[in-house]
């Protein structure tokens, strides 16, 4: 579904199925293609307008001795399907041009992917032994009307595929229809399917021909080809290799995983097609060459403590692990370098048996990390802990002081919970009998002194006041 919408989007943006710079000419009838003499524009030279494109390194090289160029062109169709066509009309073609080619019957539309001498090498690589006169011909560069009819035919593929699946289920056929490809003129439809057994689909062809009024062609493909046509994201996080650049699929065996010391877990080694991943073959030759330098892992190392059997190999570290089967005590796993393994095998060959393998064990050098030095003096992680603790205590005391006493809504009196504390504070200033350790309260003493001073002041002010005398009465002294 992803690649179907991607291709339709490309066609809608550029009617010639090319990139933004592969635009049509001013008249709009015939596409000019990349116009880069086969090298293509910036995007055609890197990724191309279609998948599985090949860079033509011989584009700028002239033909030797004025020899006529190779007149066969490689044309690409839906989902990377490529075929070779003969350019007997000597049409000037470049990579990215949309051409109309002979179909069966009718005509089909495709994109030119390769021209020149490199096509000859490509035919040899793909082992295409078809004679040049038997190849189908290129009719012309595609016109606007042909592109519109091809676009209309391609829009029917999704509905046709689901309708064909429903018909196959009703007929009880054990097959899976994975993709449908319409021809450029819309007169022919190719159905790609996978099946484990032989399928009699003659009745299915009749049903589909009556329903869609087109010529039906059934093509059986393998599970790897199916994954390549549908595409997807692999476990590595990238787009599947079979849908981007791989063209030939080689068989992958479990020995490839054994050479690379991988665990034989089918869930990790299998791809989206359900078979072993093709990438297991990518580095197989390098592992096979590296393992030629290792000793035979089937040979047993003999010691006085017991025989040592190979259990694991690390190709990159050039190390082999052996399990020592002791007669007395617990078994032990020992890592040995390949040079030490050859040395022990030579000793066993001469008839000398070492006591144990401790003298041959690989000594792993532990890298000592540099000690941390507090150069600045402010990088201690716990430097703020004490400050935060003091601040928390001070904040609690402030909150307790500033807290207002709760009032009772009914009586309006303050609720005093700690009345005993107040009574104790009053009695602290009084000295009990027989208790010489109790100290008088200074606050109470100061209060008593202030009260006495206030009384004396009042008495002094009353004594200094003179009595009032009437104007008529005079005071007389008496003897």
C-alpha positions as CSV (number, residue, x, y, z in Angstrom):
1,X,0.0,0.0,0.0
2,X,2.9,2.4,0.8
3,X,4.6,1.9,-2.6
4,X,1.3,2.1,-4.5
5,X,0.5,5.6,-3.1
6,X,4.1,6.6,-3.5
7,X,4.0,5.9,-7.2
8,X,0.7,7.5,-7.7
9,X,1.9,10.6,-6.0
10,X,4.9,10.8,-8.3
11,X,2.7,10.5,-11.3
12,X,0.3,13.2,-10.1
13,X,3.1,15.6,-9.4
14,X,5.0,14.9,-12.6
15,X,3.0,13.5,-15.5
16,X,6.2,11.9,-16.9
17,X,6.8,9.9,-13.7
18,X,10.0,11.8,-13.1
19,X,11.4,14.2,-10.5
20,X,10.7,17.9,-10.3
21,X,13.3,18.9,-12.9
22,X,12.3,16.0,-15.3
23,X,9.4,18.2,-16.6
24,X,7.8,18.0,-20.0
25,X,8.6,20.5,-22.7
26,X,6.8,23.7,-23.3
27,X,4.2,22.1,-25.6
28,X,3.4,19.5,-22.9
29,X,2.8,16.7,-25.5
30,X,6.1,14.8,-25.3
31,X,8.4,14.5,-22.3
32,X,12.0,15.6,-22.5
33,X,13.1,13.6,-19.5
34,X,16.1,14.5,-17.5
35,X,18.0,16.0,-20.4
36,X,21.2,15.2,-18.7
37,X,22.5,12.8,-21.4
38,X,21.6,9.8,-19.3
39,X,23.2,11.2,-16.1
40,X,19.9,12.6,-14.9
41,X,19.2,15.5,-12.6
42,X,20.3,15.7,-9.0
43,X,17.8,13.3,-7.8
44,X,17.8,10.9,-10.8
45,X,21.6,10.4,-10.5
46,X,21.3,9.4,-6.8
47,X,18.1,7.6,-6.2
48,X,16.3,7.8,-9.5
49,X,12.7,8.2,-10.4
50,X,12.1,4.5,-9.8
51,X,13.4,1.9,-7.5
52,X,16.3,-0.4,-8.2
53,X,17.9,1.9,-10.6
54,X,21.5,1.5,-11.8
55,X,24.0,4.4,-12.4
56,X,25.3,4.4,-15.9
57,X,29.0,5.1,-15.6
58,X,29.6,4.9,-19.3
59,X,27.2,7.7,-20.3
60,X,29.7,10.4,-21.2
61,X,32.1,8.0,-23.0
62,X,31.8,8.1,-26.8
63,X,31.5,4.9,-28.8
64,X,34.9,3.5,-29.9
65,X,36.1,4.3,-33.4
66,X,32.7,5.9,-34.3
67,X,30.9,2.6,-33.8
68,X,27.2,2.7,-33.6
69,X,25.9,2.5,-30.0
70,X,24.0,-0.5,-28.6
71,X,20.3,-0.1,-29.6
72,X,18.8,-2.0,-26.7
73,X,17.3,0.0,-23.8
74,X,16.3,-1.2,-20.3
75,X,12.8,0.0,-19.3
76,X,11.4,-0.1,-15.7
77,X,7.8,-0.8,-14.8
78,X,5.8,-1.0,-11.5
79,X,7.7,-2.2,-8.4
80,X,11.0,-2.4,-10.1
81,X,10.1,-4.9,-12.8
82,X,12.6,-4.3,-15.7
83,X,12.7,-5.6,-19.3
84,X,14.8,-5.0,-22.4
85,X,13.4,-3.4,-25.5
86,X,14.9,-2.7,-29.0
87,X,15.2,0.9,-30.1
88,X,15.2,0.2,-33.9
89,X,13.8,3.7,-34.7
90,X,16.9,5.4,-33.2
91,X,14.9,7.6,-30.9
92,X,17.1,9.9,-28.7
93,X,16.4,8.5,-25.3
94,X,17.9,9.4,-21.9
95,X,17.4,8.1,-18.4
96,X,14.1,9.2,-17.0
97,X,12.2,9.4,-20.3
98,X,8.7,7.8,-20.4
99,X,8.3,5.6,-23.5
100,X,5.5,3.6,-25.0
101,X,6.5,0.0,-25.8
102,X,4.9,-3.0,-27.3
103,X,2.5,-5.0,-25.0
104,X,0.9,-8.3,-25.3
105,X,-1.5,-7.2,-26.9
106,X,-1.7,-3.4,-27.0
107,X,1.0,-1.1,-25.6
108,X,2.5,-0.4,-22.2
109,X,4.3,2.5,-20.6
110,X,7.6,2.5,-18.7
111,X,10.6,4.6,-17.7
112,X,14.0,4.4,-19.4
113,X,16.5,3.3,-16.8
114,X,19.6,2.5,-18.8
115,X,21.0,3.1,-22.3
116,X,24.2,2.5,-24.2
117,X,26.9,-0.1,-23.8
118,X,26.1,-0.8,-20.1
119,X,22.9,-2.5,-21.2
120,X,24.9,-5.2,-22.9
121,X,26.7,-6.0,-19.6
122,X,23.4,-5.9,-17.8
123,X,21.9,-8.5,-20.1
124,X,24.9,-10.8,-19.5
125,X,24.6,-10.4,-15.8
126,X,20.9,-11.3,-15.8
127,X,21.6,-14.1,-18.3
128,X,19.1,-12.8,-20.9
129,X,19.8,-15.0,-23.9
130,X,17.0,-13.6,-26.0
131,X,18.1,-12.7,-29.5
132,X,18.0,-9.0,-30.4
133,X,15.5,-9.5,-33.2
134,X,13.1,-11.3,-30.8
135,X,13.0,-8.4,-28.4
136,X,9.9,-6.1,-28.3
137,X,10.3,-2.6,-29.8
138,X,10.0,0.9,-28.4
139,X,7.2,2.6,-30.3
140,X,7.7,6.3,-29.3
141,X,8.0,8.7,-26.4
142,X,4.7,8.7,-24.4
143,X,2.2,11.4,-25.2
144,X,-0.2,13.2,-22.8
145,X,-3.2,11.1,-23.8
146,X,-1.3,7.8,-23.2
147,X,-0.2,8.9,-19.8
148,X,-3.7,9.8,-18.8
149,X,-5.1,6.4,-19.9
150,X,-2.3,4.7,-18.0
151,X,-3.0,6.7,-14.9
152,X,-6.7,5.8,-15.1
153,X,-5.8,2.1,-15.4
154,X,-3.4,2.2,-12.5
155,X,-6.1,3.7,-10.3
156,X,-8.2,0.4,-10.6
157,X,-5.5,-1.9,-9.3
158,X,-6.3,-1.6,-5.6
159,X,-10.0,-2.5,-6.0
160,X,-9.2,-5.2,-8.5
161,X,-6.8,-6.9,-6.1
162,X,-9.4,-7.1,-3.3
163,X,-12.1,-8.3,-5.6
164,X,-9.8,-11.0,-6.9
165,X,-9.1,-12.1,-3.3
166,X,-12.8,-12.4,-2.5
167,X,-13.4,-14.4,-5.6
168,X,-10.5,-16.8,-4.7
169,X,-11.9,-17.3,-1.2
170,X,-15.3,-18.1,-2.6
171,X,-13.9,-20.7,-5.0
172,X,-11.8,-22.2,-2.2
173,X,-8.5,-21.7,-3.8
174,X,-5.4,-21.9,-1.5
175,X,-3.5,-19.0,-3.0
176,X,-2.7,-15.4,-1.9
177,X,-3.0,-12.6,-4.5
178,X,-0.4,-10.0,-3.4
179,X,-0.4,-7.5,-6.3
180,X,-2.1,-6.5,-9.6
181,X,-0.5,-4.6,-12.4
182,X,-2.5,-3.1,-15.3
183,X,-1.0,-2.5,-18.7
184,X,-0.7,1.0,-20.0
185,X,-3.7,0.8,-22.3
186,X,-5.8,-0.9,-19.6
187,X,-6.5,-4.0,-21.8
188,X,-4.5,-6.5,-19.7
189,X,-4.1,-7.1,-16.0
190,X,-1.3,-9.3,-14.4
191,X,-2.1,-11.0,-11.1
192,X,0.9,-11.9,-8.9
193,X,0.1,-14.7,-6.4
194,X,1.9,-17.1,-4.0
195,X,0.9,-20.7,-3.3
196,X,2.4,-23.7,-1.6
197,X,0.8,-26.2,-3.9
198,X,-0.4,-26.3,-7.5
199,X,-3.6,-24.3,-8.0
200,X,-6.2,-24.7,-10.7
201,X,-7.3,-21.1,-11.3
202,X,-9.1,-21.5,-14.6
203,X,-12.5,-20.8,-13.0
204,X,-11.0,-17.7,-11.3
205,X,-9.8,-16.3,-14.6
206,X,-13.3,-16.7,-16.1
207,X,-14.8,-14.8,-13.2
208,X,-12.3,-12.0,-13.3
209,X,-12.5,-11.6,-17.1
210,X,-16.3,-11.4,-17.0
211,X,-16.2,-8.8,-14.2
212,X,-13.4,-6.5,-15.3
213,X,-13.6,-7.0,-19.1
214,X,-9.8,-7.3,-19.5
215,X,-7.3,-10.0,-20.4
216,X,-6.1,-11.9,-17.3
217,X,-2.6,-13.2,-16.7
218,X,-1.7,-15.1,-13.6
219,X,2.0,-15.1,-12.4
220,X,3.2,-17.2,-9.5
221,X,6.1,-15.6,-7.5
222,X,8.0,-16.7,-4.4
223,X,7.8,-15.4,-0.9
224,X,11.0,-13.3,-1.4
225,X,9.6,-11.7,-4.6
226,X,6.4,-11.0,-2.8
227,X,8.2,-9.2,0.0
228,X,10.1,-7.2,-2.7
229,X,7.0,-6.1,-4.4
230,X,5.1,-5.1,-1.3
231,X,8.1,-3.7,0.6
232,X,8.3,-2.8,4.3
233,X,10.7,-1.9,7.1
234,X,13.2,-4.5,8.4
235,X,14.3,-5.2,11.9
236,X,17.3,-2.9,11.2
237,X,15.0,0.1,10.9
238,X,15.6,0.6,7.2
239,X,13.6,-0.3,4.1
240,X,13.9,-3.9,3.0
241,X,16.8,-4.6,0.7
242,X,14.6,-6.7,-1.6
243,X,12.4,-3.7,-2.4
244,X,15.1,-1.1,-2.8
245,X,18.2,-2.4,-4.6
246,X,18.3,-6.3,-4.7
247,X,17.5,-7.8,-8.0
248,X,18.6,-11.5,-7.7
249,X,17.7,-13.6,-4.7
250,X,20.2,-16.3,-3.6
251,X,19.4,-19.1,-1.3
252,X,20.3,-18.6,2.4
253,X,21.1,-21.6,4.5
254,X,21.5,-22.0,8.3
255,X,25.3,-22.6,7.8
256,X,25.6,-18.8,7.1
257,X,24.3,-18.2,10.7
258,X,26.7,-20.8,12.1
259,X,29.7,-19.3,10.4
260,X,28.9,-15.9,12.0
261,X,28.3,-17.5,15.4
262,X,24.7,-16.4,15.6
263,X,22.0,-18.1,17.7
264,X,19.7,-20.2,15.6
265,X,16.6,-18.3,16.6
266,X,14.1,-18.3,13.7
267,X,12.3,-15.2,15.0
268,X,15.4,-13.1,14.7
269,X,16.9,-14.7,11.6
270,X,13.7,-14.7,9.5
271,X,12.6,-11.7,7.5
272,X,9.2,-10.5,6.5
273,X,9.0,-13.2,3.8
274,X,9.2,-15.9,6.5
275,X,12.6,-17.2,5.3
276,X,16.2,-16.5,6.4
277,X,17.3,-12.9,5.9
278,X,19.2,-12.2,2.7
279,X,21.7,-10.0,4.7
280,X,23.2,-13.2,6.2
281,X,25.0,-13.7,2.9
282,X,26.5,-10.2,2.8
283,X,29.4,-10.8,5.2
284,X,29.6,-14.6,4.9
285,X,32.7,-14.6,2.7
286,X,34.6,-12.4,5.2
287,X,33.7,-14.7,8.1
288,X,34.7,-17.8,6.1
289,X,38.1,-16.3,5.3
290,X,38.7,-15.3,8.9
291,X,37.8,-18.7,10.2
292,X,40.4,-20.3,8.1
293,X,43.0,-18.9,10.5
294,X,41.4,-20.6,13.5
295,X,42.2,-24.1,14.6
296,X,39.7,-26.9,14.2
297,X,37.1,-26.5,16.9
298,X,36.3,-30.2,17.0
299,X,39.7,-31.1,18.5
300,X,39.8,-31.6,22.3
301,X,42.5,-30.1,24.5
302,X,43.8,-32.7,27.0
303,X,44.9,-31.6,30.4
304,X,45.6,-33.5,33.7
305,X,42.5,-31.9,35.2
306,X,40.3,-33.1,32.3
307,X,39.5,-32.6,28.7
308,X,38.6,-29.2,27.3
309,X,35.8,-29.0,24.7
310,X,35.2,-26.0,22.4
311,X,31.9,-24.1,23.1
312,X,32.2,-20.6,21.5
313,X,34.3,-18.5,19.1
314,X,34.8,-14.8,18.9
315,X,36.0,-13.9,15.4
316,X,36.8,-10.3,16.1
317,X,38.8,-10.9,19.3
318,X,40.4,-14.0,17.9
319,X,39.4,-15.9,21.0
320,X,38.0,-19.4,21.7
321,X,36.2,-20.5,24.8
322,X,36.7,-24.1,26.1
323,X,34.8,-26.0,28.8
324,X,37.2,-28.0,31.0
325,X,35.4,-31.2,32.3
326,X,37.1,-31.8,35.6
327,X,36.9,-35.2,37.2
328,X,36.8,-33.6,40.7
329,X,35.2,-30.3,41.3
330,X,33.1,-28.0,39.2
331,X,33.6,-27.5,35.4
332,X,35.4,-24.4,34.3
333,X,35.1,-22.2,31.2
334,X,38.5,-20.9,29.9
335,X,39.1,-18.3,27.2
336,X,42.1,-18.9,25.0
337,X,43.7,-17.0,22.1
338,X,44.1,-18.9,18.9
339,X,47.9,-18.9,19.3
340,X,47.6,-20.5,22.7
341,X,45.2,-23.1,21.3
342,X,47.8,-24.1,18.6
343,X,50.4,-24.3,21.3
344,X,48.4,-26.7,23.5
345,X,47.5,-28.8,20.5
346,X,51.3,-29.1,19.6
347,X,52.0,-30.2,23.2
348,X,49.3,-32.8,23.0
349,X,50.7,-34.0,19.7
350,X,54.1,-34.5,21.2
351,X,52.6,-36.4,24.1
352,X,53.0,-33.8,26.8
353,X,49.9,-33.0,28.8
354,X,49.8,-29.7,30.7
355,X,48.5,-29.6,34.3
356,X,45.8,-27.1,33.5
357,X,45.1,-24.2,31.1
358,X,45.7,-21.4,33.6
359,X,49.0,-20.5,32.1
360,X,47.4,-20.1,28.7
361,X,44.4,-18.1,29.7
362,X,43.8,-14.7,28.1
363,X,44.7,-11.9,30.6
364,X,42.2,-9.2,30.1
365,X,43.7,-5.7,30.7
366,X,41.3,-3.7,32.8
367,X,41.3,-0.1,31.8
368,X,41.5,2.0,34.9
369,X,39.3,5.1,34.6
370,X,40.8,8.4,35.7
371,X,40.0,9.3,39.3
372,X,37.6,12.2,39.8
373,X,39.3,15.3,41.1
374,X,37.3,18.2,42.4
375,X,39.4,21.0,40.8
376,X,36.9,23.8,41.1
377,X,35.8,22.9,44.7
378,X,32.1,23.4,44.0
379,X,31.2,20.1,42.2
380,X,30.3,18.1,45.3
381,X,26.9,16.6,44.8
382,X,26.0,16.9,48.5
383,X,27.1,20.5,48.9
384,X,23.6,21.8,49.3
385,X,22.2,19.2,51.6
386,X,23.1,20.9,54.9
387,X,21.9,24.2,53.7
388,X,18.5,22.8,52.7
389,X,18.1,21.1,56.1
390,X,18.8,24.3,58.1
391,X,16.4,26.3,55.9
392,X,13.7,23.7,56.4
393,X,14.0,23.9,60.2
394,X,14.0,27.7,60.2
395,X,11.0,27.8,58.0
396,X,9.1,25.5,60.3
397,X,9.8,27.7,63.4
398,X,8.7,30.8,61.5
399,X,5.5,29.1,60.4
400,X,4.7,28.1,64.0
401,X,5.3,31.6,65.3
402,X,3.2,33.3,62.6
403,X,0.3,30.7,62.9
404,X,-2.8,32.4,64.2
405,X,-4.8,30.7,67.0
406,X,-8.0,29.0,65.8
407,X,-11.3,30.5,67.1
408,X,-14.5,28.8,67.9
409,X,-17.3,30.1,65.7
410,X,-20.0,29.6,68.4
411,X,-18.3,31.2,71.5
412,X,-15.6,33.3,69.8
413,X,-13.0,32.3,72.3
414,X,-9.6,31.2,71.5
415,X,-8.9,27.5,71.7
416,X,-5.9,27.0,73.9
417,X,-4.7,23.5,73.8
418,X,-1.6,23.9,75.8
419,X,-3.0,25.4,79.0
420,X,-0.7,23.3,81.2
421,X,2.3,24.8,79.6
422,X,1.2,28.4,80.5
423,X,0.5,27.3,84.1
424,X,3.9,25.7,84.3
425,X,5.5,28.9,83.0
426,X,3.9,30.9,85.8
427,X,5.0,28.6,88.5
428,X,8.6,28.5,87.2
429,X,9.4,31.7,89.1
430,X,8.2,30.3,92.4
431,X,10.6,28.3,94.5
432,X,9.3,25.1,95.9
433,X,10.2,23.9,99.4
434,X,13.1,21.5,99.5
435,X,13.9,22.2,95.9
436,X,17.0,24.2,95.5
437,X,17.5,23.6,91.9
438,X,14.6,25.5,90.6
439,X,15.6,29.0,89.4
440,X,13.2,31.9,89.6
441,X,11.7,33.2,86.4
442,X,13.4,36.4,85.3
443,X,10.4,37.6,83.4
444,X,8.1,37.4,86.4
445,X,10.6,39.2,88.6
446,X,10.9,41.9,86.1
447,X,7.2,42.3,85.9
448,X,6.9,42.5,89.7
449,X,9.6,45.2,89.8
450,X,7.9,47.2,87.2
451,X,4.6,47.0,89.1
452,X,6.3,48.2,92.3
453,X,7.9,51.1,90.6
454,X,4.6,52.1,89.1
455,X,2.9,52.1,92.6
456,X,5.7,54.3,94.0
457,X,5.3,56.8,91.2
458,X,1.6,57.1,91.8
459,X,2.2,57.7,95.6
460,X,4.8,60.3,94.9
461,X,2.5,62.2,92.5
462,X,-0.3,62.2,95.1
463,X,2.0,63.5,97.8
464,X,3.2,66.4,95.7
465,X,-0.2,67.6,94.9
466,X,-1.4,70.7,97.0
467,X,-4.9,70.9,98.4
468,X,-7.2,73.5,96.9
469,X,-7.9,76.7,99.0
470,X,-11.0,78.7,99.0
471,X,-10.8,82.4,98.5
472,X,-12.9,83.2,101.6
473,X,-11.3,80.9,104.1
474,X,-7.8,81.4,105.4
475,X,-5.7,79.0,107.4
476,X,-4.8,79.9,111.0
477,X,-2.0,78.6,113.0
478,X,-2.8,77.3,116.4
479,X,-0.5,77.0,119.2
